[in-house]
């Protein structure tokens, strides 16, 4: 059975417009630091490995029920489609494609409406087929791994056909978007009405509205504009037990906010089919500027002042000394040798408001002794902001570990946590020449996120074990420090063992009670979130 | 057994500093509109009725277990204490004190620590005693009604002894406050550190931190500063099944936000014992100003512009034509005869920020043709902002219905909902000379709240039935309109029958599943939230 759809390979980011991504300076740094060569064109990345998916284990009865639910053309069992849904996009996902290739889902099912999603869930509950909701497939925490959860088959429930802009409320500045819309397509549809969603995660090009909701996505403008979970006014969810339609008003005292129980539920409670989100007019002005501050502590105090006293920027990003030296923020060129720490700020919106906020920020940076770098560094970041995954894929061909991990904590704990995570990573990868870079971003009144990038020489004999141990050491350290397990990346399979540190034993029991009520057969995304 | 504590009578607000509250103009209006006399000093209000509480039904085994949990001095069964916990402060609560006096709880139990709260819940679960968590007792939705829920006894779990400021994090601008602190006492303790919570609901003088959290309280400055549920960084809860301690960072993608499941749970899932909330430095500047706009629609457009384009005021309140004419916003004097609609805005914070925001708002109001009234009207509102409950108590002595109800909806639906609720109330109270006043407040980008005040001639034969029918008609209308059941006042017993309209059948089932997991014996606040 062949679909009308074409499927991008799992793990493949579209080619970059501006190769080579690995510039001369970074190439020299790699050779010097890790004794590895980043050839150009790069050696084949593990991302390029073709998977041998094997035969589908979907039984005839289940296939018949799924066909009845969505039509034969939308139950796809060909190898290319299944391989394209075999994994997410983490470093381990890519490395494992060589070392221990994942099993692919037994079919890709493509419902076209909310009711068809509900019918698929009913069919899978009845026939004992696990269901992995699938948007852009950009999870870096094993969130789309096709685990069977004790059942004999698993499908990827691909939401790409739920791709409509249902409604724009131009008075209330809200829009209802279906779950399968990608970021660029949502912006295109909203732009025709003069509005923007303005949510820009690193995965913007491929990730979907439903994925944003299911993982509590944070975008690059979240400091000013809010996390995705803060933008959602209403959410519609199909579950095996029925529908949820949550959110009657922008504020309410009518009991617990069940929206916030569904947001971040990662397909384990149900499938988000549409959300009504806050939108705003396409900005009439946009400004991005860079500064250099003496050190990380100085930069943190600047960001804290911006977050607490305001007026707050939309984008705020402070690279530590290592990230600044590597030029990670400005595109991986390693061209920045002036020392100190790079601060990038951005403002979008009405022109007068952008001017007011930018001027206020300049005064705060001046007072902190920051050196203004103008728009160049910030525009360089903006130009290259979607290149990181492609750069990662190229560098994997050079035999490196290259992964990111992140957390958030209070302003009071931020510097200590920055030091602690760096220490843990350097100790865990001792002998592999680890480089740990970090930026502070996503500011709140009470704290901010820390986003680490790790480079090291890959252990060719046990690449999975090497990174699994290092990552576990960091997760243990985050749990011990009282910081959140993840600010950007969700729980998935990879973080699930540590969820008890976030929510406590009883909190996890509450999540299990909710899951039992909504998914009595336990078919929804086995092994993710609550296990 | 007598407590060291003294207990204010249920329903009693402290005497006002500036009697008489019922001024000459309002007196004349009452006589003209309703044919009733507001005498001065007022006739006894139903609030003044002394309850006959009868004997305590608490069994010896349960009493022994509670004594073991908190000490004999903190298990109080005298009549005054029990009578003080017999009802909340709604119009129906007061009217019922004459018509159908409530049963009082069988004891008032006063734990002093989180662990003692947990011990009380364990004792009650074991011995089959219902538990009504009790803070300031200011619920206007039956939230503290001592229902037994099938058990033979019920206690009021009074949290007044949990009254500590546990910690101020002056770097992260957060503070950890115990649940029994009242608004004024919390401000006093925070003020010693130079900080303020800045959460000012109408019930500020008596309501508690735990009550704010359990009911998702909205304060008068919520437009700028946020609802209480938006201020909570961390919450600690004792439940019969164990403890919850939720909130590791100011933002997180580590699964659903369980904080938002506990906030608004109204004592039905557990007892909030402390919260860590955002605080801010005591404002260096404060400004309140008034304007007159031509009509409600013009005022709504002004508020929408302020909420969406910003910069946003902290306080925003727009009285409709009736409320403006009655002078409700400025203290019940009925002195405002110039027509149109009154707009009150307020800003607090750093001086430069207050000036910037106030100037921007002035420009928007100018453009809408608003007449500036300066600070007088706004300061009059500010001076009298805690008088309304006392005024209500006085007017009840004059034989009136006097109650408020509220909702929230999107900007697009706001004017239609305003008209609809007014129509429903006027129709339901037809023949009783109803007056329906309203203000728009608590602005969000996507919408705002509508807060109605209703006056009518009381049906002396069936006052409870008269208001119960009118209120039900409004709740049905809100449900049909897709608006929230309540933006300010929580669900309690009074709104519980309509919760299915807010959350859907399955949403209510999710709440029940959570309750079963946390409160297997079903002792916690029976008849409230989920029934």
Interface residues (C-beta under 8 A of the other chain):
Chain A: X169 X171 X172 X173 X174 X215 X216 X217 X218 X222 X227 X229 X233 X239 X241 X242 X243 X244 X245 X246 X248 X249 X250 X251 X252 X253 X254 X255 X256 X257 X258 X259 X260 X261 X262 X263 X264 X265 X266 X278 X280 X304 X308 X309 X310 X311 X350 X353 X356 X407 X408 X409 X410 X411 X412 X442 X444 X445 X446 X447 X448 X449 X482 X483 X484 X485 X486 X487 X488 X489 X490 X491 X495 X499 X502 X503 X504 X505 X506 X507 X509 X510 X511 X513 X514 X516 X517 X518 X529 X530
Chain B: X169 X171 X172 X173 X174 X215 X216 X217 X218 X222 X227 X229 X233 X239 X241 X242 X243 X244 X245 X246 X248 X249 X250 X251 X252 X253 X254 X255 X256 X257 X258 X259 X260 X261 X262 X263 X264 X265 X266 X278 X280 X304 X308 X309 X310 X311 X350 X353 X356 X407 X408 X409 X410 X411 X412 X442 X444 X445 X446 X447 X448 X449 X482 X483 X484 X485 X486 X487 X488 X489 X490 X491 X495 X499 X502 X503 X504 X505 X506 X507 X509 X510 X511 X513 X514 X516 X517 X518 X529 X530
